Amino acid sequence: MVRRDGGGRVNGIDRGVSLSWGHPRDDTNEEPIATRVRDVMRAAPPGVVSTEPVVAAARRLRAHAVAAVPICAADGEFLGMLTSADIIDRCVADGQDPRSMSTGELLVGPVVGVSPDEVFGSRVLGLVLAQPFPMLPVVTDDGRLIGMLTVDDVAGYLLEGDHVDDAMFEPGAD
C-alpha cells in the first residue's frame, strides 16, 4: 500500500508536495491537479531475469506470497509477468524441467502496462480489473518496470474518499 506523509514522501521516496484529486494546489483559483498512476502505485515486487530457470520464479512467488512475478531482460527491460498457473500449465504439466527451462520461454502474449504519468481514472481502473492477476505493471517509456498498481491500491486510494471526484470513474472519464 502506498504510504503518504505530510511532507510529500510516498513509501519513503520524496515525491514533492502531496496533491489530491480534485483539489487546487493552494487557495488560488487554479484547476485541480489530476492524480497520476505514480501517486497510487506500489513498488514492483522483486522479479527474475528471463534467462533464469523457472524454479527461480517459483521460489520468488512463494517467498513473496505474490500472484505473479515480473520477468525482465538482462538489460532490465520489462518483458511480462509470470504466474504460478503459467508454471504449472506450461512447464510442469507439459513435462518440462523447471530447473532447466528459462522463465522467458513461458512468457506469452503482449505486455499490458500503464505509464506512471497516466491520469488515474476509469481507463486505468479498467486495465487493473481486466488483468488475469490482480496487478497492473507500471512501466516507463523506456520499458523499465517501476511499480505495480493493484486492486488493493485502487481500493485504498478510493476509500481515502475526500480527494475522489465522483465523475472520475463514470463512463467516458479518463
N, C-alpha and C positions, 0 to 999 in steps of 0.2 A: 504494500500500500504506500502511496505517496505521502510523505510526512512533510508538512509545511510548518515553518516557524514564522514569527513576526518579522524577521529580518530578511525575508526573501530567499531563504535556503530551503531546498527541496531535497529530502533524503541526504542532507549533509552537503549538497552541491549548491553553490551560490547561483541562483537564477535571476538575480536582480530583484526589483521590487515585486512583491506578490500582487498579482492582479486577478480580479474575479470577473466572471462572465457578467455582462450587463451593468457594470459599474464604471463610471468615468475614473480617470487616474487621480483626480483631485476634485475640488469643489467647483471647477470650471464647467463650462457647457460643452466639453469635448465629448465626442462619440464614445460609447462603451468600448472597452478592449475585449476582443474575442479571445476566448480560451483556446489554446493550441493543444495538440496531442501531447507535446512535451510537458505540459502542465499537469497532465493526468497520468501519464505512463509511469511504469516502474523500470528499474534497471533490468537488462536482459539477463536471463539465467546463464550460468556457465555452459558453453557449448563444446563441441568437438570439431576437429578438422576432418574434412571429407575423406582423407586418406587413412584415418584411424579405423580400427576394426569395430564392427557393430557391437561387440561386447563392451567397448568403452562407452558407447552411447547408452546401453542398457544399464550399466553401472551408474552413469550420471543421472539417468532418470530415477533410479532407486535412491541414490544418495540425496538428491534434492527434492524428492517427492513431487515431481512436476509431471504434467501430462505430455509434454513434448520438449525436445532438446534442440537448440539451434545447431545447424551444420554450416560451417564456413570453409572456404577455400584456404589454402596455406597463406595467401596474401591477406586474409581477413574479410574477403568479400562474402556476404551472406548468401547462402545457396538455398536454404529451406529449413523446414522443421521435420523432425523425425519423432514418431510416437512409438509407444510400446506395441500398438497394433501393427504398425509397419514392420517392426522387428519380428513379431510373431507370424504375421501373414506372408511376408515376402522373403523371410530368411529362414526361420526355424521350420515353419510348416512346409516350406519348399525343400527342406533337407539340406540347406546351406549351412556352413560352419560360421557362426557369428564371430569366431576368433580370427578367421581369415578373410571374410567378406568385409569390404570397406563400407562405411556409412554412406558415402557418396553414391554407391551403387543402389541404394534403397530410395533415393530421392526421385520423386516423380511429380509431374505437373508444374504449372507456373508458380512462381513465388508470389504470394499475396502479402503485401505490406502497406504501410502508410508512412507518410513523411512526418517528421516531428513538428513541422511547421504548419501542417494542415489544421484548419479550424475544426475544433471538436464539436461535432453536431450529428445530425441524423445519418449522414453518409458513413461516418466513422463508426457509429453505433451499429449500423447495418453490417459493416465489414466484420466487426468483433463477433456479432451474433451468427454470422454465416460460416465462421471457422469450424472445422471438424473437432477442434480442441479449443479450450477457452482462452486462447492467447492470439493477439494480432501483433506480428513483428513491426517494430518502428525502425525504419531504415533510412539512412541519409541518402542524398543524391548520388554519392559515390559508392553506394552499395554496402555500407557498413551498418551492421546491426547495433543500435544504441539503446534499445529498450523494448518493452512489451506493454501492450495495452490489454488488460484482462477484463472479464466481466466484473470481477471484484473491484477493480479500479474504477470502472464506469459507475457501478452501483454506489461505491463510497463517495465518489465525486458528486453524484446526483443527490445523495442523501444529505450532503452538507447543506443543500437547499437554497440558501439566500442568494446565491450567485447564479442560479439557473433561471433563464427566461423560458417560460412555458412554450413559447413559439420555437425554441431551439430544436426540438425534436418532432415538430409537426411535418407531415409530408411536404416534400419540396424544399425544406430548410437545409442549409449546409452546416 
